[in-house]
Amino acid sequence: MAQSPGINLTGWRRTGNRLYAALAGLGGHPAVLRDLPGPRSIGSVQIGQDFIEGNFKFAGRLVMAPGASVWDIRAPDDAFLADMHGFGWLDHLMALASRTARQRAQLWVNEWIGSYGGGHGLAWAPEVAARRVMRWLHHYDDLVRRLPRGQRRLFDQSIARHAAYLRRRWKLASGALGRIEALAALALLRRVLEGRDGIRVDCGAAILKELDRVTDRTGAIASRSPEALLKLLNLCVWAQEDLLACKQPVSDEFAGRIAAMGRLLRSLRHSDGRLARFQGGGSGAVYGLDQALAASGAKGLEPDGGMGFVRMASGRSSVIVDAAAPAKDAASFNAHASTLAFELTSGRRPVIVSCGAGAPFGPEWRKAGRATPSHSVLGLDGYSSSRLGRTREVMGQKREPMDSRPQDVPVHFERHLDYLRIEASHDGYLRSHGLLQGRALELTIDGSGIAGEEVLLSEGKTAQAQFDKVVDKMKGGGVPFTLRFHVHPSIEIRREPDMSGLLFDIGNGETWAFRHDGTCKIAVESSVYLEEEALRPTATKQVVLSGAAMSYTTRVRWSLAKTPESRKGIRDMAGLEADQSV
């Protein structure tokens, strides 16, 4: 069976985890708790309601079992089980703020303790145990409200067991990120346990050591996923708060590293407050992101982006461009072939988007979401700008790294009096087609329009010989390409009255006009919008310009701008405006 990424559950380690979980319960004394932090992470009401109705989705797999307990369903693989046992779903149930949801959560926690609390199953991988006990403690007051005394005692005993277990096993969590999760849980347990229960780990120093493995001094992570960085920041912020609450030292270096991650994340959010949906990450919950940034102590932002992204923001509009190659090696197992893709948001309304991460909908959607056609960028038909390598077994789960990726991605950013401009290119198609791909984007200083120029260029004898070879195979038809603009599901697309272009009605009274230079065929086609909250992919549209590169230089120009009527006033709340103080 497959396993979740980053969880090492080889036979000997599973046996050790079970043994230590069993030993951790000897004595059976319940935890005595104080200074509980309360809920920290914000769940989805929609996902919570799905759980109440029996629609269980873990690790990209949907199981529909109305009326069943979460522990009664047959899990399709170990990744599904690990997601269940991590109890992240508690955030979603508690977001409903209803008696039904609270009672369901209490029942399922009690059933878990009865079935798995003694050390059975893969539930006791250190990082999974850490996720679980943190959620239990975040929602402790709701989980024990009106709970019978005997059940509450069992619950408190299980918390004490988790503390004893993680104190001994945190170093065996899988990878640096897994160890950070375990250390964050220990910091929380040290805060809330009366007598501290023998937890003597210097969690701050240990987390800082692990951060050296997964971040650089700017706060960037190798995977380049904005949402993954947000999850890491949350763990570090929580640990810092807990250490300070129990008067444990937090070094200036640790605090500085947290602030660096915060500054970087500020530069990766759109004008609606959400994160750019690139490199396997979603948009993140706005209020959860606000909470993390406020707690990070970060002042200002990286004005032009960071972690390989470029941000242009003016007026009510923001543009974020993926201006680097995807990650490589193990960090690339969730990477996307999205080099030079962009997203555009106007006020609180996403306009041009990426399809998003397909992992929440299973392996086939995960693979499709990683391909270049799932992003708003030009691509050669049948090829992505980065290609997946052979499938590997990584800790029991099938994963594909990015084996073929651009090697050179030069980027140039300019600020002018009346516009912002980015120029970038990559060589991802050089070996296969003898072509360089370039893109230039200009955002007007008032944020009312964006203009783009796409270039396919073959220069030099070697590249031109390869290009000619490919063209010959096409029998003189040129190298086919498609330029895609995926739009948010809330947008309606219609033809202009004079048929000269398309109009995007974005739902707040604004209308944007899309036009191109006529060198390509234009079509409106079906697309999907992939977000974790939905049970299934959401249908949307994409504008597709299709053509063929017939010569050594091919150019396509296009523009997307608010119509004159849309510039007269703001129709909705602007959310987090695109000023540099956000």
C-alpha positions, -999 to +999 in steps of 0.1 A: +000+000+000+010+036-005+022+058+023+019+095+028+049+115+017+075+121+044+062+093+067+087+065+072+068+034+082+092+006+076+084-025+096+110-021+123+101+016+128+064+008+130+071-019+156+092+006+176+065+032+174+039+008+187+062-004+215+070+031+227+034+042+225+024+012+247+052+020+272+043+056+273+009+047+288+023+028+318+011+043+350-020+057+333-020+091+350-042+117+333-026+149+322-033+180+344-037+209+320-034+247+322-029+277+300-045+261+269-041+283+238-075+277+223-082+271+186-053+282+164-061+270+129-093+279+110-111+251+093-136+250+064-173+250+071-179+233+038-155+204+046-170+201+081-205+198+067-192+172+042-179+151+072-212+154+090-230+141+058-205+111+056-183+124+027-148+117+039-119+129+019-083+122+030-051+123+009-070+129-023-094+100-019-132+104-014-151+078+005-189+083+008-203+065+039-234+084+053-240+075+089-207+058+094-180+066+119-148+079+104-131+048+119-156+024+103-147+032+067-122+011+048-092+033+039-078+027+004-042+033+014-018+043+041-018+079+031-055+081+037-050+065+071-022+088+081-044+118+071-073+105+092-051+098+123-036+133+121-070+148+131-067+178+109-104+173+102-111+185+137-106+221+125-133+216+099-158+201+123-153+228+149-157+255+123-194+245+122-197+256+158-227+233+163-237+208+190-239+181+163-204+187+152-190+189+187-207+156+197-195+139+165-159+151+173-162+138+209-175+105+197-148+100+171-120+110+195-133+086+221-135+058+195-100+065+184-087+062+220-105+029+224-092+014+191-058+030+186-048+047+218-027+018+231-003+019+202-020+001+174-017+009+137+003+035+119-013+063+140+019+065+161+043+077+136+058+107+155+047+134+131+012+119+129+010+118+167+022+154+169-005+166+145-031+148+164-022+160+199-019+196+188-054+195+173-067+179+205-052+206+226-063+234+203-099+223+206-097+209+242-124+230+257-150+219+230-138+183+232-144+180+269-176+201+272-203+180+289-181+149+285-187+122+311-160+120+337-148+086+327-143+097+291-126+129+301-102+109+322-094+086+293-088+117+271-065+133+296-046+100+300-042+098+262-027+134+261-002+123+288+007+093+267+014+115+237+037+137+258+057+107+270+058+092+236+069+123+217+095+131+244+113+098+234+105+095+197+105+130+182+140+126+166+126+096+146+100+117+128+105+116+091+125+145+077+131+180+090+095+190+085+083+160+105+107+168+133+095+204+134+060+192+138+070+169+166+090+197+183+061+221+180+038+196+197+064+192+225+065+230+230+027+230+233+027+201+257+054+218+278+032+248+280+000+231+290+011+202+312+012+208+350+047+200+361+059+199+324+059+161+325+096+158+322+099+175+288+134+189+288+140+193+251+152+228+240+125+230+214+135+264+201+171+255+194+161+221+179+136+238+156+162+263+145+185+235+136+159+218+115+150+252+098+186+253+086+179+221+067+147+233+049+149+272+046+175+297+035+181+330+052+153+347+033+128+321+046+125+304+012+119+266+010+131+243-017+097+232-029+088+269-037+052+262-026+037+293-009+011+273+010+038+248+023+057+278+036+026+290+054+022+257+071+058+258+082+054+294+095+024+284+115+043+256+133+072+279+141+049+307+153+029+283+175+061+269+190+075+304+197+042+315+214+042+283+236+079+286+246+074+322+256+043+313+275+062+288+297+092+311+300+115+292+278+142+310+258+136+320+222+167+332+204+168+363+183+179+341+154+147+319+157+125+350+159+144+365+129+138+334+109+101+335+116+100+372+106+118+364+073+092+337+064+065+363+072+080+389+050+083+364+021+047+353+025+034+389+024+050+392-010+033+361-023-003+371-015-027+388-040-048+419-034-076+397-020-053+385+007-049+350-006-017+333-016-007+326-052-017+290-061+016+277-074+039+247-070+014+224-055-001+249-030-035+263-026-045+299-017-046+294+021-073+306+044-072+345+044-078+348+081-054+321+090-028+338+068-034+371+085-031+355+119+002+339+110+017+371+096+006+392+126+022+366+149+054+365+129+063+401+137+073+406+101+074+443+090+068+451+053+074+427+025+098+418-002+085+444-027+091+425-059+084+390-046+108+362-036+113+324-037+114+326-075+082+346-079+078+382-091+050+404-078+036+434-095+010+454-076-007+486-084-041+502-077-065+473-069-047+447-090-019+422-083+000+400-107+023+372-094+045+354-119+063+321-114+097+333-126+119+303-118+124+266-126+106+241-104+123+225-075+146+195-082+153+161-066+132+152-036+118+187-033+102+184-067+078+155-059+049+180-059+064+206-082+045+220-112+057+229-147+045+264-144+076+285-153+065+320-166+028+314-156+010+343-140-021+350-119-041+382-118-064+394-090-085+426-090-095+438-055-112+408-039-118+390-072-094+364-088-094+369-126-066+348-142-057+317-121-039+284-122-060+252-122-044+244-088-031+214-070-049+182-080-036+161-051-068+165-031-087+147-059-064+117-064-033+107-083-046+113-118-057+149-110-025+154-091-005+146-122-027+167-145-024+197-123+014+196-125+014+199-163+020+232-181-015+233-197-030+236-162-014+271-159-019+304-175+011+304-198+022+294-233+031+258-239+041+236-269+014+211-277+021+177-261+050+191-240+054+207-206+082+232-199+094+207-173+089+170-176+083+143-150+108+116-144+103+080-138+080+071-109+099+062-078+089+045-045+095+070-018+088+057+017+062+034+001+044+060-020+047+066-058+063+099-066+076+116-098+104+141-096+110+169-122+139+153-141+139+177-171+135+213-162+147+247-174+183+254-166+183+291-173+155+315-163+167+351-166+144+377-151+143+415-154+119+437-135+114+474-142+094+502-125+084+531-148+063+562-141+032+547-158+037+510-157+055+480-141+072+455-164+087+420-161+107+403-188+116+366-183+125+336-204+134+299-200+151+272-220+128+243-211+121+236-248+156+242-261+168+206-263+135+192-276+125+219-300+154+243-303+133+271-288+135+296-260+103+309-245+100+345-234+073+365-218+069+402-211+041+416-189+032+452-182+008+463-155-005+499-157+003+521-128-034+523-118-038+486-121-065+489-147-048+468-174-022+442-182-005+437-216+016+407-226+040+396-253+049+360-258+080+350-278+093+317-292+129+322-304+154+299-320+189+314-321+222+299-329+230+271-354+225+242-330+191+254-319+179+263-354+190+230-367+169+213-340+139+236-347+142+228-385+142+191-377+110+194-356+093+215-383+102+189-409+085+163-388+054+185-388+056+185-427+060+222-428+031+230-404+052+246-378+055+238-341+020+240-326+015+260-294-013+271-271-015+301-249-039+296-220-057+319-197-076+300-170-103+321-154-119+319-119-152+300-118-170+332-107-162+349-140-186+350-170-171+353-205-189+368-234-181+381-268-178+418-274-206+432-295-183+439-324-167+404-321-133+421-316-125+403-284-139+389-252-154+405-221-149+391-186-176+400-161-159+394-128-189+396-105-184+429-087-196+452-115-161+453-132-157+441-168-124+434-183-118+433-221-095+407-236-079+413-270-051+398-290-031+407-322-050+383-345-020+360-351-037+331-333-071+314-333-091+322-302-115+298-284-132+296-250-128+261-237-137+241-205-113+241-176-113+231-139-105+249-107-090+227-081-094+236-044-093+215-013-126+226+001-146+211-029-155+174-030-149+174-067-131+197-093-151+228-100-159+235-137-147+268-151-134+282-185-102+291-202-093+314-231-070+296-255-050+312-283-036+285-306-010+289-334+022+275-348+058+286-348+067+287-385+100+307-383+128+314-359+109+341-342+072+340-333+054+367-313+019+369-298+006+400-282-025+403-260-041+427-235-066+425-206-080+458-194-109+472-175-136+487-198-140+525-193-172+520-174-154+498-149-129+525-140-154+549-126-157+534-091-150+505-069-179+480-067-167+459-038-144+460-008-109+460-019-097+436+007-060+439+012-050+466-013-018+462-032+002+488-013+036+480+000+027+483+037+005+452+037 
